[in-house]
Amino acid sequence: MIQLSVSPFPQNIPPLLEMNLAFVLWKKPKVRTLFSASQPSNSSPSDAVSPQIVRTLCLFLTPTERRCSRLCRAEASFRYDTGLFVQGLLKDSTGSFVLPFRQVLYSTYPTTHIDVDVNTVKQMPPCHEHVYNQRRYMRSELSALWKTDSEEDIPPDTIIHTSETFTPDLNIFQDVAHRDTLVKSFIDEVFMLKPGLSLRSTFLAQFLLLLHRKALTLLKYIEDDTQKGQKSFRSLRNLKTDLDLTVEGDLNIVMAFAEKLRGGLHSFVFGKPFYTSVQERDALLSF
């Protein structure tokens, strides 16, 4: 009995050790980030840029979230891991990679994909649509398992897919077309400071504090407008004007920050009738 229960464990030791090493590497003192350079540059090869981008993005996380982030390493064979906040992935010899649909969909938050080779950024739909799709997929998966005696008996035409390499023909990632002023202004201003992590890290801390205050203000605004959730929220136009969030990108950034502080914010703001991300974008632009 004991041998059967622990026998698979040794097979997982090497991946666990590799992952632990990747967790620790970026936390070494004086690590190099994109803020270490005098000016932003895209001329470096992707294998050099990727760790810098991971470390740079980790600067925007809390200490707890940083401990749940991972570098990419050429000698490791990492795949997308559900639950990590920032993770680096390397392409194979053909220049391609696979994002496993099931793991991506089961992630707590929507995933953003940055390709440093072609300089593209793609995002999954917002939180409320992500949760909607996640629960719908989970119900279908549970229903398929309930109707069969084992996973081997599941008909091939069902929508359940447990293979890590399965990637369905679904457009779950969308191009980031909106603009913002918050991050753009931060990047422009941070590179006006002399290179050095201590000075720029102070500026970064102030920027994160600004986002935190804006998120808290947004939550308080909605709380007052809805009488602490007793009625539906109907004044998105007023919110955008009053809080100076008329630029779509700025609103999305602050909403995402506020979502981490108060889970379910997107679903509450955009109402019970389910909005797809395209409909949501149309709704935002119509106000």
N, C-alpha and C positions, 0 to 999 in steps of 0.2 A: 504494500500500500504506500509506504513512504517513498520507495524508489520510484514508483509510478508518478507520484505527485511532484517530485523534484527533478526528475530526469530531464525535462525540457529546459530547466533553468540554466545549466552550463552553456547551452547554445546561445543564450542571450547575454552572457557575460561580456564578450568582446564588443558588441554594439553599445552596451551600457558604459563600458570604459571609454570608448571613443567619444560618446556623447558627453560624458563627464569632463573629459579633457577639453572638448570644445566649449563647454560652459565656463571653464576656468580661464582659458586663454585670454579672452577679451578683457578680463578684469585685472590684468597686470597693470602696474603703475606706468604712467607715461605712454599709454597706448596711442597709436596714431589714428586720428579721425580726419574727416574732411575739413574740420575746423582748424586743423594743425597747419594747413597750407596758407600761404599769403593771399592766394586768390583761388576761387573754385576752378577746377579743371576736369575735363573729361578725356584727357589724352592718354591716361594710364591704361594698361591692359586690364581686362575684366578680372583676371585672377588676382590682381593687386587691388583693384577698386572694391571688389565685393566685401572683403573683410573690413575695409574702412567704412563702407556704407552701413554694414551691420553694426559696427561700433558707434557710428554717428547716430543711427536711429535709436540705439540703446540709451543714448544720452537723454532722450525725450521720455524715457520710461521711469517708473518708480524703481527703487532698489529691489523690491520683490519681483517685479516684472523682468528686470535685467537678469536675475538668477534663472529665469525661465526663457532665456534666449540663447541662440547657438550660432557659432561661426561655421563657415564652410571650410572644409579641409580637403586638399587634393587627394590625400592618401585614405580618406574615409569614404564610406559609401552611404551617406545620409540620404534619407528620403523625407518628404514632407511629414511633419509630426504634429498631430492635433494637440493644441494646448500651449504651444510655444508662441511667444509674443513676436519675436523677430528671429528669423532663421535664414541662413544662407544655403543655397542649393547650387550645385555645379551641373552644367550640362554634360552629356556624354560625348563620346568621340565624334558623333555625327552632328553635334551642335544642337541637340534637342533634349527635352526633359519631359517628365510626366508628373502632373499634379493629380494625385489620386482623388477622384470625385467624392468618394464616401468620406474620406478623412477631412477634406476641405469643407464639405457640407456639415460635418459634425463638429467643426471648430466652434468655440464659444462666440467669437466675433467674426464678422466678414473678413476675408483675406484680401490684402493688397499685394499685387505681384509687380516687382520692379525688375526689368531686364536691363542690365548694365551694358550689354553688348549693343543693343539697338536703341537704348535710352527711351524706353516706353514704360508707362505706368498704367496698370489695369486694376480695377477694383470689382469686388463682388457687390451686389445690391446692398442697400442699407440694412441696419440691424433688424427692423421689423419684418422685412421681406426675407432676410436670411433665416430668421427664426421660423417664419411661416413655411418656407421650403424645407427646412430641417425637420420640422414636426411632420409634415406631409410625407417626406421620404421615410421617416422613422415608422410612421403608421403602416406604410406599404411594406416595409421590411418586416415588421412584427406580424402583419397579416399573412405574409408569405411563409414565415417560419411557423406560424400557428397552424396553417393548413397542411403542413408536411411533418413527417416523423423525424427527418434529419435534413441538413443542408444539402446533402447529395440528391435528395428527392425533389428539390425545387425546380420547377419547369424552367427551361432556358429562356422562355419568352416573358418571364416576369421582370419587373423593373429593379429587383434587388440585385446588387452587385457587391460582392465582398472582396473581390480581387483588388489588391493595392494598386495595380497598374491599369485598372479600368478607367478610361476617360470617355464619358459619353459625349455625343454631339449636341451639347447644350451650351448656349452662350451665357455662362454664369459669370464671366469676367467681361467688363465693359471698359472702354477707353475713358480716361479722365479728361473730360472736355471743359469742365468749369475752371474759372480762374479764381484767384484769391489775392487778398492784399496783406493778410496777416503774415503768412510764411514768407512771401516775397519781400516784404519790408524787413523782416528779421534777417534774411539771408543777405540782403543788400547792406544792412547796417553792421552785421557781425563781422563782415570782411573789411569794414573800415577800421576795426580795431587791430592793434598789432598782434601778429601771430603769437600764440601762447595759450595753453589750455586754461590757465587760471583766470585770465582776464575775460576770455570769451565764455568760459563756463559760468561766470557771474552774470554775464549778459543773457546767457541761455536760461539761467535760473529765474531771472526777472521775466523773461518771455513766458516761461511755463507758469509763473505766478499770474501773469496777465491772462493766459488762457483759463486758468483755474477760476479767477475772479469772474471772467465773462461767463463761464459755465454755471457758476453759482448764481450769478445775476439772472441768467436765462431760466434756471430752475425756479428761482423765486418769482420771476415775472409770470411764469406759467402757473405756479401755485396760487398766486394772488388772483390771476385772471379767471381761474377755474374754481375758485373758492376751495382750494386744497383737494381738487379732483372731484368735487361734487357735481360739476357740470362739464360739458365737453369744451375743448379749446377751439376757438373760432377766429382768433385774431392774429394769424400768422403775419399778415401785412403790417399790422401795428408793431408786432414784436421786432420784425426786421428793421423798421424805421426807428423805433425807440431805442433799440440796442445797437444801432449802427451795424447791422448785419445784412445789408441789402445785396452785397456781393454773394453769389451762391456758394462759392468756395469757403468764404469766411463762416457762413451759416453752417455748412457741413462740418467744418473743423470744430466749432464750438458745440454743435449738437453731438458729435462723436465724443468729445471730452465730457459733456454732461451725461451721456449715456453710461459711461463708466462710473459716474457718481450716483446715478439713479437709473438702474436698469428698467427697460420698458418705456423710456421716454419717447422714442420714435413711434412706437405703436400708439401711445396716448395722443401725441400731437397730430398724427396723420389719420387717426380715427379708426373705428371698427371696420368700415368698408375697406377691404384690402387694396392697397395701391401697389402696382408694380413700380419698379424704379423709373421706367419711362413715364408712366402716369404721374409719378411723384415729381419728376423734373418738370413736366408740363404744369403741374399745380404750383410749383415754386415760381416758375416764370410768369404765371398768370396773376400773381399778386403784386 
